[in-house]
Amino acid sequence: MPIAKGQKIEAKYDGEKLYGLIKAGSNEAQIMAELGIQSKPTLKNHLLKLMQEKKEYLEIAGASTRTRSSSPVYRGGKIVLTANMLAGVEFEEGQKFRIEKSDAGLMLIPV
């Protein structure tokens, strides 16, 4: 049957390949590219179907973290940095920083 104009073609479900990619530790973007999946809801549907088949809880690396722009948000007179923005940055709780403004933007410098 021909595809109507504007209709998207979604990847067919391949449970064994998806299972192998999850067990290999592939992240969400890698799995979507490998399986030809274009949307995250489709990937989640495939994951739910696989979990029902295997009767096992499976989690895709990096899929459960809430993503947000890497840019801080200025709200209520404060600059808000999310935990995801600070992932991989090593500092201690309560550590103080000095802010310097440059042509490149704002820089946090540990005090």
VMD Tcl script that builds the backbone (N, CA, C; Angstrom):
set m [mol new atoms 333]
animate dup $m
set s [atomselect $m all]
$s set {name element resname resid chain x y z} {
  {N N MET 1 A 0.844 -1.171 0.000}
  {CA C MET 1 A 0.000 0.000 0.000}
  {C C MET 1 A 0.894 1.240 0.000}
  {N N PRO 2 A 0.657 2.171 -0.929}
  {CA C PRO 2 A 1.491 3.382 -0.978}
  {C C PRO 2 A 1.253 4.263 0.237}
  {N N ILE 3 A 2.285 5.026 0.547}
  {CA C ILE 3 A 2.222 5.909 1.712}
  {C C ILE 3 A 1.671 7.257 1.274}
  {N N ALA 4 A 0.715 7.761 2.042}
  {CA C ALA 4 A 0.106 9.055 1.739}
  {C C ALA 4 A 1.090 10.179 2.037}
  {N N LYS 5 A 0.935 11.264 1.313}
  {CA C LYS 5 A 1.808 12.417 1.519}
  {C C LYS 5 A 1.691 12.916 2.958}
  {N N GLY 6 A 2.817 13.174 3.595}
  {CA C GLY 6 A 2.849 13.660 4.969}
  {C C GLY 6 A 2.813 12.565 6.020}
  {N N GLN 7 A 2.598 11.318 5.607}
  {CA C GLN 7 A 2.554 10.207 6.563}
  {C C GLN 7 A 3.980 9.782 6.908}
  {N N LYS 8 A 4.246 9.613 8.190}
  {CA C LYS 8 A 5.575 9.208 8.629}
  {C C LYS 8 A 5.694 7.691 8.619}
  {N N ILE 9 A 6.869 7.213 8.291}
  {CA C ILE 9 A 7.142 5.787 8.339}
  {C C ILE 9 A 7.890 5.520 9.630}
  {N N GLU 10 A 7.321 4.724 10.488}
  {CA C GLU 10 A 7.984 4.393 11.753}
  {C C GLU 10 A 8.665 3.047 11.645}
  {N N ALA 11 A 9.678 2.880 12.446}
  {CA C ALA 11 A 10.444 1.636 12.468}
  {C C ALA 11 A 9.573 0.484 12.957}
  {N N LYS 12 A 9.803 -0.676 12.388}
  {CA C LYS 12 A 9.094 -1.862 12.855}
  {C C LYS 12 A 9.748 -2.350 14.131}
  {N N TYR 13 A 8.966 -2.968 14.973}
  {CA C TYR 13 A 9.434 -3.468 16.255}
  {C C TYR 13 A 10.385 -4.648 16.043}
  {N N ASP 14 A 11.579 -4.558 16.627}
  {CA C ASP 14 A 12.565 -5.638 16.592}
  {C C ASP 14 A 13.036 -5.852 18.031}
  {N N GLY 15 A 12.314 -6.683 18.755}
  {CA C GLY 15 A 12.563 -6.891 20.176}
  {C C GLY 15 A 13.942 -7.419 20.498}
  {N N GLU 16 A 14.422 -8.388 19.728}
  {CA C GLU 16 A 15.730 -8.985 20.026}
  {C C GLU 16 A 16.864 -7.985 19.823}
  {N N LYS 17 A 16.759 -7.180 18.769}
  {CA C LYS 17 A 17.796 -6.178 18.518}
  {C C LYS 17 A 17.765 -5.102 19.615}
  {N N LEU 18 A 16.553 -4.674 19.986}
  {CA C LEU 18 A 16.405 -3.680 21.054}
  {C C LEU 18 A 16.958 -4.229 22.363}
  {N N TYR 19 A 16.660 -5.473 22.670}
  {CA C TYR 19 A 17.143 -6.106 23.899}
  {C C TYR 19 A 18.676 -6.148 23.911}
  {N N GLY 20 A 19.266 -6.512 22.791}
  {CA C GLY 20 A 20.723 -6.557 22.689}
  {C C GLY 20 A 21.362 -5.192 22.889}
  {N N LEU 21 A 20.755 -4.164 22.310}
  {CA C LEU 21 A 21.294 -2.805 22.449}
  {C C LEU 21 A 21.195 -2.310 23.895}
  {N N ILE 22 A 20.079 -2.627 24.556}
  {CA C ILE 22 A 19.912 -2.211 25.963}
  {C C ILE 22 A 20.928 -2.926 26.835}
  {N N LYS 23 A 21.093 -4.229 26.634}
  {CA C LYS 23 A 22.050 -5.015 27.432}
  {C C LYS 23 A 23.488 -4.575 27.174}
  {N N ALA 24 A 23.761 -4.056 25.965}
  {CA C ALA 24 A 25.106 -3.572 25.628}
  {C C ALA 24 A 25.371 -2.188 26.230}
  {N N GLY 25 A 24.327 -1.565 26.799}
  {CA C GLY 25 A 24.507 -0.264 27.449}
  {C C GLY 25 A 24.381 0.919 26.514}
  {N N SER 26 A 23.787 0.719 25.336}
  {CA C SER 26 A 23.608 1.822 24.390}
  {C C SER 26 A 22.653 2.859 24.972}
  {N N ASN 27 A 22.897 4.119 24.641}
  {CA C ASN 27 A 22.016 5.171 25.145}
  {C C ASN 27 A 20.835 5.380 24.198}
  {N N GLU 28 A 19.944 6.249 24.590}
  {CA C GLU 28 A 18.699 6.477 23.853}
  {C C GLU 28 A 18.961 6.889 22.401}
  {N N ALA 29 A 19.863 7.836 22.184}
  {CA C ALA 29 A 20.144 8.322 20.835}
  {C C ALA 29 A 20.738 7.221 19.958}
  {N N GLN 30 A 21.638 6.422 20.514}
  {CA C GLN 30 A 22.252 5.333 19.752}
  {C C GLN 30 A 21.214 4.294 19.342}
  {N N ILE 31 A 20.330 3.950 20.263}
  {CA C ILE 31 A 19.297 2.953 19.979}
  {C C ILE 31 A 18.338 3.463 18.914}
  {N N MET 32 A 17.937 4.723 19.023}
  {CA C MET 32 A 17.014 5.287 18.038}
  {C C MET 32 A 17.644 5.289 16.646}
  {N N ALA 33 A 18.925 5.632 16.561}
  {CA C ALA 33 A 19.606 5.643 15.267}
  {C C ALA 33 A 19.743 4.230 14.701}
  {N N GLU 34 A 20.114 3.286 15.539}
  {CA C GLU 34 A 20.328 1.899 15.104}
  {C C GLU 34 A 19.037 1.249 14.616}
  {N N LEU 35 A 17.923 1.546 15.286}
  {CA C LEU 35 A 16.651 0.919 14.931}
  {C C LEU 35 A 15.823 1.753 13.955}
  {N N GLY 36 A 16.292 2.950 13.635}
  {CA C GLY 36 A 15.561 3.806 12.714}
  {C C GLY 36 A 14.302 4.399 13.322}
  {N N ILE 37 A 14.308 4.576 14.627}
  {CA C ILE 37 A 13.154 5.139 15.331}
  {C C ILE 37 A 13.288 6.655 15.323}
  {N N GLN 38 A 12.193 7.338 14.960}
  {CA C GLN 38 A 12.244 8.789 14.810}
  {C C GLN 38 A 11.727 9.560 16.017}
  {N N SER 39 A 10.992 8.911 16.897}
  {CA C SER 39 A 10.438 9.645 18.036}
  {C C SER 39 A 10.612 8.871 19.338}
  {N N LYS 40 A 10.744 9.627 20.418}
  {CA C LYS 40 A 10.909 9.011 21.737}
  {C C LYS 40 A 9.666 8.249 22.177}
  {N N PRO 41 A 8.446 8.728 21.882}
  {CA C PRO 41 A 7.275 7.930 22.254}
  {C C PRO 41 A 7.264 6.550 21.584}
  {N N THR 42 A 7.717 6.476 20.347}
  {CA C THR 42 A 7.783 5.176 19.669}
  {C C THR 42 A 8.788 4.274 20.365}
  {N N LEU 43 A 9.947 4.832 20.742}
  {CA C LEU 43 A 10.947 4.041 21.459}
  {C C LEU 43 A 10.376 3.530 22.775}
  {N N LYS 44 A 9.666 4.381 23.490}
  {CA C LYS 44 A 9.073 3.958 24.762}
  {C C LYS 44 A 8.032 2.858 24.551}
  {N N ASN 45 A 7.257 2.946 23.478}
  {CA C ASN 45 A 6.291 1.888 23.165}
  {C C ASN 45 A 6.989 0.571 22.877}
  {N N HIS 46 A 8.082 0.626 22.116}
  {CA C HIS 46 A 8.849 -0.584 21.825}
  {C C HIS 46 A 9.434 -1.168 23.107}
  {N N LEU 47 A 9.905 -0.298 23.995}
  {CA C LEU 47 A 10.478 -0.749 25.264}
  {C C LEU 47 A 9.412 -1.428 26.126}
  {N N LEU 48 A 8.222 -0.839 26.194}
  {CA C LEU 48 A 7.141 -1.442 26.983}
  {C C LEU 48 A 6.747 -2.806 26.430}
  {N N LYS 49 A 6.671 -2.916 25.116}
  {CA C LYS 49 A 6.326 -4.195 24.485}
  {C C LYS 49 A 7.397 -5.241 24.807}
  {N N LEU 50 A 8.667 -4.833 24.739}
  {CA C LEU 50 A 9.770 -5.746 25.047}
  {C C LEU 50 A 9.714 -6.204 26.502}
  {N N MET 51 A 9.428 -5.285 27.421}
  {CA C MET 51 A 9.355 -5.659 28.839}
  {C C MET 51 A 8.207 -6.633 29.091}
  {N N GLN 52 A 7.102 -6.468 28.376}
  {CA C GLN 52 A 5.992 -7.405 28.510}
  {C C GLN 52 A 6.385 -8.781 27.998}
  {N N GLU 53 A 7.100 -8.813 26.882}
  {CA C GLU 53 A 7.526 -10.087 26.311}
  {C C GLU 53 A 8.527 -10.811 27.209}
  {N N LYS 54 A 9.504 -10.069 27.712}
  {CA C LYS 54 A 10.585 -10.664 28.510}
  {C C LYS 54 A 10.197 -10.833 29.980}
  {N N LYS 55 A 9.128 -10.153 30.397}
  {CA C LYS 55 A 8.714 -10.156 31.811}
  {C C LYS 55 A 9.893 -9.746 32.704}
  {N N GLU 56 A 10.538 -8.675 32.284}
  {CA C GLU 56 A 11.746 -8.167 32.942}
  {C C GLU 56 A 11.735 -6.647 32.828}
  {N N TYR 57 A 12.139 -5.966 33.907}
  {CA C TYR 57 A 12.235 -4.515 33.865}
  {C C TYR 57 A 13.524 -4.137 33.144}
  {N N LEU 58 A 13.413 -3.288 32.147}
  {CA C LEU 58 A 14.574 -2.831 31.383}
  {C C LEU 58 A 14.610 -1.305 31.397}
  {N N GLU 59 A 15.811 -0.766 31.415}
  {CA C GLU 59 A 15.969 0.682 31.413}
  {C C GLU 59 A 17.021 1.063 30.391}
  {N N ILE 60 A 16.717 2.072 29.601}
  {CA C ILE 60 A 17.653 2.561 28.595}
  {C C ILE 60 A 18.529 3.620 29.251}
  {N N ALA 61 A 19.832 3.484 29.079}
  {CA C ALA 61 A 20.782 4.419 29.686}
  {C C ALA 61 A 20.490 5.847 29.224}
  {N N GLY 62 A 20.318 6.743 30.190}
  {CA C GLY 62 A 20.106 8.149 29.886}
  {C C GLY 62 A 18.685 8.529 29.525}
  {N N ALA 63 A 17.786 7.562 29.402}
  {CA C ALA 63 A 16.413 7.879 28.990}
  {C C ALA 63 A 15.569 8.410 30.135}
  {N N SER 64 A 15.925 8.080 31.364}
  {CA C SER 64 A 15.090 8.502 32.481}
  {C C SER 64 A 15.476 9.874 33.013}
  {N N THR 65 A 16.623 10.392 32.599}
  {CA C THR 65 A 17.016 11.716 33.080}
  {C C THR 65 A 16.233 12.784 32.343}
  {N N ARG 66 A 15.795 13.739 33.076}
  {CA C ARG 66 A 15.045 14.830 32.472}
  {C C ARG 66 A 16.029 15.740 31.759}
  {N N THR 67 A 15.754 16.001 30.520}
  {CA C THR 67 A 16.656 16.853 29.765}
  {C C THR 67 A 16.149 18.280 29.770}
  {N N ARG 68 A 17.080 19.181 29.727}
  {CA C ARG 68 A 16.747 20.588 29.687}
  {C C ARG 68 A 17.897 21.296 28.999}
  {N N SER 69 A 17.615 22.392 28.444}
  {CA C SER 69 A 18.632 23.178 27.769}
  {C C SER 69 A 19.864 23.335 28.665}
  {N N SER 70 A 21.006 23.447 28.055}
  {CA C SER 70 A 22.229 23.619 28.837}
  {C C SER 70 A 22.411 25.077 29.263}
  {N N SER 71 A 21.439 25.902 28.932}
  {CA C SER 71 A 21.505 27.305 29.320}
  {C C SER 71 A 20.781 27.532 30.642}
  {N N PRO 72 A 21.385 28.270 31.559}
  {CA C PRO 72 A 20.702 28.577 32.817}
  {C C PRO 72 A 19.491 29.482 32.566}
  {N N VAL 73 A 18.574 29.488 33.503}
  {CA C VAL 73 A 17.358 30.279 33.383}
  {C C VAL 73 A 17.394 31.382 34.436}
  {N N TYR 74 A 17.061 32.597 34.034}
  {CA C TYR 74 A 16.974 33.715 34.975}
  {C C TYR 74 A 15.525 33.839 35.390}
  {N N ARG 75 A 15.266 33.595 36.679}
  {CA C ARG 75 A 13.896 33.575 37.171}
  {C C ARG 75 A 13.847 34.173 38.570}
  {N N GLY 76 A 12.976 35.116 38.773}
  {CA C GLY 76 A 12.770 35.695 40.100}
  {C C GLY 76 A 14.020 36.321 40.699}
  {N N GLY 77 A 14.843 36.934 39.865}
  {CA C GLY 77 A 16.053 37.580 40.365}
  {C C GLY 77 A 17.187 36.615 40.663}
  {N N LYS 78 A 17.038 35.348 40.247}
  {CA C LYS 78 A 18.066 34.334 40.493}
  {C C LYS 78 A 18.401 33.607 39.201}
  {N N ILE 79 A 19.623 33.131 39.100}
  {CA C ILE 79 A 20.018 32.278 37.988}
  {C C ILE 79 A 19.853 30.839 38.453}
  {N N VAL 80 A 19.056 30.066 37.717}
  {CA C VAL 80 A 18.748 28.696 38.101}
  {C C VAL 80 A 19.558 27.724 37.242}
  {N N LEU 81 A 20.344 26.870 37.916}
  {CA C LEU 81 A 21.105 25.808 37.249}
  {C C LEU 81 A 20.517 24.477 37.700}
  {N N THR 82 A 20.165 23.618 36.757}
  {CA C THR 82 A 19.587 22.326 37.123}
  {C C THR 82 A 20.694 21.308 37.393}
  {N N ALA 83 A 20.326 20.211 38.020}
  {CA C ALA 83 A 21.288 19.143 38.310}
  {C C ALA 83 A 21.873 18.575 37.019}
  {N N ASN 84 A 21.056 18.479 35.964}
  {CA C ASN 84 A 21.556 17.967 34.679}
  {C C ASN 84 A 22.623 18.870 34.088}
  {N N MET 85 A 22.493 20.167 34.289}
  {CA C MET 85 A 23.491 21.103 33.775}
  {C C MET 85 A 24.829 20.937 34.494}
  {N N LEU 86 A 24.772 20.480 35.742}
  {CA C LEU 86 A 25.990 20.352 36.543}
  {C C LEU 86 A 26.547 18.928 36.554}
  {N N ALA 87 A 25.925 18.021 35.813}
  {CA C ALA 87 A 26.394 16.630 35.775}
  {C C ALA 87 A 27.835 16.594 35.271}
  {N N GLY 88 A 28.672 15.897 35.977}
  {CA C GLY 88 A 30.073 15.761 35.594}
  {C C GLY 88 A 30.966 16.865 36.122}
  {N N VAL 89 A 30.395 17.881 36.744}
  {CA C VAL 89 A 31.184 18.968 37.325}
  {C C VAL 89 A 31.430 18.617 38.784}
  {N N GLU 90 A 32.699 18.621 39.171}
  {CA C GLU 90 A 33.024 18.228 40.538}
  {C C GLU 90 A 33.153 19.448 41.435}
  {N N PHE 91 A 32.325 19.478 42.457}
  {CA C PHE 91 A 32.406 20.492 43.497}
  {C C PHE 91 A 31.681 19.952 44.713}
  {N N GLU 92 A 31.914 20.589 45.837}
  {CA C GLU 92 A 31.318 20.123 47.085}
  {C C GLU 92 A 30.086 20.941 47.422}
  {N N GLU 93 A 29.158 20.337 48.140}
  {CA C GLU 93 A 27.962 21.048 48.559}
  {C C GLU 93 A 28.378 22.208 49.456}
  {N N GLY 94 A 27.809 23.370 49.194}
  {CA C GLY 94 A 28.126 24.559 49.978}
  {C C GLY 94 A 29.332 25.323 49.470}
  {N N GLN 95 A 29.994 24.817 48.443}
  {CA C GLN 95 A 31.163 25.498 47.896}
  {C C GLN 95 A 30.742 26.834 47.301}
  {N N LYS 96 A 31.582 27.864 47.468}
  {CA C LYS 96 A 31.263 29.200 46.975}
  {C C LYS 96 A 31.989 29.467 45.662}
  {N N PHE 97 A 31.348 30.316 44.844}
  {CA C PHE 97 A 31.890 30.665 43.541}
  {C C PHE 97 A 31.864 32.171 43.361}
  {N N ARG 98 A 32.776 32.647 42.538}
  {CA C ARG 98 A 32.796 34.040 42.124}
  {C C ARG 98 A 32.353 34.046 40.656}
  {N N ILE 99 A 31.531 35.014 40.286}
  {CA C ILE 99 A 31.049 35.099 38.902}
  {C C ILE 99 A 31.816 36.195 38.184}
  {N N GLU 100 A 32.353 35.859 37.016}
  {CA C GLU 100 A 33.037 36.848 36.186}
  {C C GLU 100 A 32.341 36.918 34.841}
  {N N LYS 101 A 32.143 38.131 34.369}
  {CA C LYS 101 A 31.502 38.339 33.074}
  {C C LYS 101 A 32.587 38.587 32.036}
  {N N SER 102 A 32.478 37.900 30.900}
  {CA C SER 102 A 33.422 38.108 29.809}
  {C C SER 102 A 32.629 38.174 28.505}
  {N N ASP 103 A 33.331 38.368 27.392}
  {CA C ASP 103 A 32.658 38.391 26.089}
  {C C ASP 103 A 32.013 37.049 25.782}
  {N N ALA 104 A 32.570 35.972 26.322}
  {CA C ALA 104 A 32.042 34.620 26.087}
  {C C ALA 104 A 30.821 34.326 26.950}
  {N N GLY 105 A 30.617 35.092 28.008}
  {CA C GLY 105 A 29.472 34.878 28.887}
  {C C GLY 105 A 29.895 34.937 30.346}
  {N N LEU 106 A 29.122 34.282 31.209}
  {CA C LEU 106 A 29.414 34.240 32.640}
  {C C LEU 106 A 30.273 33.036 32.967}
  {N N MET 107 A 31.219 33.216 33.886}
  {CA C MET 107 A 32.076 32.124 34.324}
  {C C MET 107 A 31.969 31.978 35.831}
  {N N LEU 108 A 31.810 30.737 36.302}
  {CA C LEU 108 A 31.823 30.464 37.734}
  {C C LEU 108 A 33.248 30.046 38.098}
  {N N ILE 109 A 33.845 30.748 39.055}
  {CA C ILE 109 A 35.197 30.451 39.483}
  {C C ILE 109 A 35.158 30.097 40.963}
  {N N PRO 110 A 35.628 28.894 41.328}
  {CA C PRO 110 A 35.622 28.501 42.747}
  {C C PRO 110 A 36.443 29.473 43.574}
  {N N VAL 111 A 35.935 29.799 44.764}
  {CA C VAL 111 A 36.624 30.737 45.666}
  {C C VAL 111 A 37.528 29.943 46.580}
}
mol reanalyze $m
mol bondsrecalc $m
mol representation Tube
mol addrep $m
